[in-house]
Amino acid sequence: GVGNHYLVTSVLGIEEEKVHLLPAPVNTVRFSPEVNSVLVRKKYGIRDEDSIVAFGPHLKEVYDPESFLRAAAIVQQRMPNVTFMLLGVGNLRPRLEEMARRLGVRAVFTGKVPYSEMPFYYAATVVYCMPCYAGLGISALEAMASGKPVIGYEQKMGFGMVTEIADGVDGFLVRPGDVKDLAEKMLFLLENPAVSAEMSDNARKRIVSQHNLSSYVGEHLRIYDMVVRARGLPRA
């Protein structure tokens, strides 16, 4: 991201032409819109007519799950046929479960999800929320590869992967801790399926073009070959 480039060139003092930052790779075959979306609904007894908004990947303070639940309560009042799925583990779970009951949020707490099953969870969702104060991580990119718009927090310094979201094009960025803004973005995507579908398509295209695993490996090999040539070393 922009912040990582700044860190390497300005803080560490490395010449810009010597810096090659590789975007995080995503297996765009494993994480795909073609994955079966029914399995997770069956596992948790969620009706076909209900939309699923997912939160992840951990129930920890840095991911701000409490703001997510408060925003979910606002959405739930307008759209009762929405299920909010909170993925992952963390010491906040008992408090969050009580909070969901108190706010009247139809919440499903999945606990730890094996990595091999994550494509099915992304496939079942309409929107993936990762309101993390530290920026978006790999799970956001996996959701985008699965063809899901992602809602995350703005990051002033550009650290993490937050710059991978083009706000209003393939996802939304909201002000950190702004419950109303978070709820409004959820509602917009749920109430405007045509726009949501377009943003989903944009998200998938971005990851395929910039983060697919094959390109990542190819770029690694290109940089390796460039270093070998520059130093006059024998190729492996």
C-alpha positions as CSV (number, residue, x, y, z in Angstrom):
1,G,0.0,0.0,0.0
2,V,0.9,3.7,-0.1
3,G,1.9,3.7,3.6
4,N,4.2,0.7,3.1
5,H,5.9,2.4,0.2
6,Y,6.4,5.6,2.3
7,L,7.9,3.5,5.1
8,V,10.4,1.8,2.9
9,T,11.5,4.8,0.9
10,S,11.3,7.7,3.4
11,V,11.7,6.1,6.8
12,L,14.2,3.4,5.9
13,G,15.9,5.6,3.3
14,I,16.0,3.0,0.5
15,E,16.1,4.4,-3.0
16,E,12.7,4.3,-4.7
17,E,13.9,2.6,-7.9
18,K,15.1,-0.3,-5.7
19,V,11.8,-0.9,-4.1
20,H,9.4,-3.5,-5.5
21,L,6.3,-3.9,-3.3
22,L,4.2,-7.0,-4.2
23,P,0.5,-7.0,-3.5
24,A,-0.8,-9.7,-1.3
25,P,-1.7,-12.8,-3.4
26,V,-5.2,-14.4,-3.4
27,N,-6.1,-17.7,-4.8
28,T,-8.8,-16.5,-7.2
29,V,-9.8,-20.1,-8.1
30,R,-10.5,-21.1,-4.4
31,F,-12.1,-17.7,-3.6
32,S,-14.6,-17.2,-6.4
33,P,-18.2,-16.2,-7.1
34,E,-18.7,-19.8,-8.5
35,V,-18.5,-21.3,-5.0
36,N,-21.6,-23.0,-3.6
37,S,-23.5,-20.5,-1.4
38,V,-26.0,-22.9,0.0
39,L,-23.9,-25.0,2.4
40,V,-23.5,-22.3,5.0
41,R,-27.2,-21.4,5.0
42,K,-28.1,-25.0,5.6
43,K,-25.5,-25.3,8.4
44,Y,-27.1,-22.4,10.4
45,G,-30.7,-22.8,9.3
46,I,-30.8,-19.4,7.4
47,R,-33.7,-19.1,5.0
48,D,-33.1,-18.5,1.3
49,E,-35.0,-15.2,1.5
50,D,-32.8,-13.8,4.2
51,S,-29.7,-11.7,3.3
52,I,-26.4,-12.4,5.2
53,V,-24.1,-9.6,6.3
54,A,-20.8,-11.0,7.6
55,F,-18.2,-9.6,9.9
56,G,-14.7,-10.9,10.4
57,P,-12.2,-12.2,10.9
58,H,-11.8,-11.9,14.7
59,L,-13.9,-10.8,17.7
60,K,-11.3,-8.4,19.0
61,E,-11.3,-4.7,19.9
62,V,-9.2,-3.7,16.9
63,Y,-11.9,-5.0,14.5
64,D,-14.6,-3.0,16.4
65,P,-17.3,-5.6,16.6
66,E,-19.4,-3.5,19.0
67,S,-19.8,-0.7,16.3
68,F,-20.7,-3.4,13.9
69,L,-23.5,-4.7,16.1
70,R,-24.8,-1.2,16.8
71,A,-24.9,-0.6,13.1
72,A,-26.6,-4.0,12.6
73,A,-29.3,-3.0,15.0
74,I,-30.1,0.1,12.9
75,V,-30.3,-2.1,9.8
76,Q,-32.4,-4.8,11.5
77,Q,-35.1,-2.2,12.3
78,R,-35.5,-1.4,8.6
79,M,-34.8,-4.9,7.2
80,P,-35.8,-7.7,9.6
81,N,-34.9,-10.4,7.0
82,V,-31.2,-9.9,7.5
83,T,-28.9,-12.2,9.4
84,F,-25.6,-10.9,10.8
85,M,-22.9,-13.4,10.9
86,L,-19.8,-12.8,13.1
87,L,-16.9,-15.0,12.2
88,G,-13.9,-15.9,14.3
89,V,-13.0,-16.1,18.0
90,G,-12.0,-13.6,20.6
91,N,-12.5,-12.7,24.3
92,L,-15.3,-10.4,23.4
93,R,-17.7,-13.1,22.3
94,P,-19.8,-13.4,25.6
95,R,-20.3,-9.6,25.7
96,L,-21.1,-9.5,22.0
97,E,-23.7,-12.2,22.3
98,E,-25.4,-10.4,25.2
99,M,-25.2,-7.1,23.2
100,A,-26.8,-8.7,20.2
101,R,-29.7,-10.0,22.3
102,R,-30.2,-6.7,24.0
103,L,-30.2,-4.8,20.7
104,G,-32.5,-7.3,18.9
105,V,-29.9,-8.3,16.3
106,R,-30.4,-11.6,14.6
107,A,-26.8,-12.7,15.0
108,V,-25.0,-15.9,14.3
109,F,-21.6,-16.5,16.0
110,T,-19.6,-19.0,14.0
111,G,-16.6,-19.5,16.2
112,K,-13.4,-20.5,14.5
113,V,-13.9,-21.3,10.8
114,P,-11.3,-23.6,9.1
115,Y,-9.5,-21.8,6.3
116,S,-10.6,-24.5,3.9
117,E,-14.3,-23.6,4.6
118,M,-13.9,-19.8,4.3
119,P,-14.8,-19.7,0.5
120,F,-18.3,-21.1,1.4
121,Y,-18.8,-18.3,4.1
122,Y,-17.9,-15.6,1.7
123,A,-20.1,-17.1,-1.0
124,A,-23.2,-17.0,1.4
125,T,-22.9,-13.3,2.2
126,V,-24.2,-10.2,0.5
127,V,-21.8,-7.8,2.2
128,Y,-18.6,-8.4,4.1
129,C,-17.7,-5.9,6.8
130,M,-14.2,-5.5,8.2
131,P,-14.3,-2.3,10.3
132,C,-10.7,-2.6,11.5
133,Y,-8.8,0.3,13.0
134,A,-5.5,-1.1,11.7
135,G,-6.6,-1.3,8.0
136,L,-8.0,-4.1,5.8
137,G,-6.2,-7.5,5.7
138,I,-6.2,-10.5,3.5
139,S,-9.7,-11.6,4.5
140,A,-11.1,-8.5,2.8
141,L,-9.2,-9.3,-0.4
142,E,-10.6,-12.9,-0.2
143,A,-14.1,-11.6,0.1
144,M,-13.6,-9.3,-2.9
145,A,-12.2,-12.2,-4.9
146,S,-15.4,-14.0,-4.0
147,G,-17.3,-11.2,-5.6
148,K,-18.4,-9.4,-2.4
149,P,-18.3,-5.6,-1.8
150,V,-16.4,-4.9,1.4
151,I,-17.0,-2.2,4.0
152,G,-14.0,-1.0,5.9
153,Y,-12.6,1.9,7.9
154,E,-10.7,4.8,6.3
155,Q,-7.0,4.9,7.1
156,K,-5.4,8.3,6.9
157,M,-1.8,7.0,6.5
158,G,-2.7,4.3,4.0
159,F,-1.2,1.5,6.0
160,G,-2.5,-2.0,5.6
161,M,-4.5,-2.8,2.5
162,V,-7.2,-0.2,2.8
163,T,-6.2,1.4,-0.4
164,E,-7.3,-1.7,-2.2
165,I,-10.9,-0.5,-1.9
166,A,-12.0,2.1,-4.4
167,D,-14.6,3.8,-2.3
168,G,-18.0,3.6,-4.0
169,V,-16.7,1.4,-6.8
170,D,-16.0,-2.0,-5.3
171,G,-16.7,-1.3,-1.7
172,F,-17.1,1.4,0.9
173,L,-14.8,3.2,3.4
174,V,-16.5,4.7,6.4
175,R,-15.2,6.9,9.2
176,P,-13.7,4.8,12.0
177,G,-16.2,4.2,14.8
178,D,-19.1,6.0,12.9
179,V,-22.0,3.6,13.5
180,K,-24.5,5.6,11.5
181,D,-22.2,5.7,8.5
182,L,-21.6,2.0,8.7
183,A,-25.3,1.2,8.9
184,E,-26.1,3.5,6.0
185,K,-23.5,1.7,3.8
186,M,-24.9,-1.7,4.7
187,L,-28.4,-0.5,4.0
188,F,-27.4,1.0,0.7
189,L,-25.9,-2.3,-0.5
190,L,-28.9,-4.4,0.8
191,E,-31.5,-2.1,-0.7
192,N,-29.8,-1.6,-4.1
193,P,-29.1,-5.1,-5.4
194,A,-28.3,-3.9,-8.9
195,V,-25.6,-1.5,-7.6
196,S,-24.4,-4.1,-5.2
197,A,-24.0,-6.6,-8.0
198,E,-22.0,-4.1,-10.1
199,M,-19.7,-3.4,-7.1
200,S,-19.3,-7.1,-6.6
201,D,-18.2,-7.5,-10.2
202,N,-15.8,-4.6,-9.8
203,A,-14.3,-6.2,-6.6
204,R,-13.7,-9.5,-8.4
205,K,-12.1,-7.9,-11.4
206,R,-9.7,-5.8,-9.2
207,I,-8.5,-8.9,-7.3
208,V,-8.1,-11.0,-10.4
209,S,-6.1,-8.2,-12.1
210,Q,-3.9,-7.1,-9.2
211,H,-3.8,-9.9,-6.6
212,N,-4.1,-13.3,-8.4
213,L,-1.6,-15.9,-7.2
214,S,-0.2,-16.7,-10.7
215,S,0.8,-13.0,-11.3
216,Y,2.3,-12.9,-7.8
217,V,4.6,-15.9,-8.4
218,G,5.5,-14.5,-11.9
219,E,6.5,-11.2,-10.4
220,H,8.6,-12.9,-7.8
221,L,10.5,-14.8,-10.5
222,R,10.9,-11.6,-12.5
223,I,12.5,-9.7,-9.6
224,Y,14.7,-12.7,-8.8
225,D,15.9,-12.8,-12.4
226,M,16.6,-9.1,-12.3
227,V,18.7,-9.4,-9.2
228,V,20.6,-12.3,-10.6
229,R,21.4,-10.4,-13.8
230,A,22.4,-7.3,-11.9
231,R,24.9,-9.2,-9.8
232,G,26.1,-11.5,-12.5
233,L,25.1,-14.6,-10.6
234,P,24.4,-18.0,-12.2
235,R,20.7,-18.8,-12.5
236,A,19.3,-21.6,-10.5
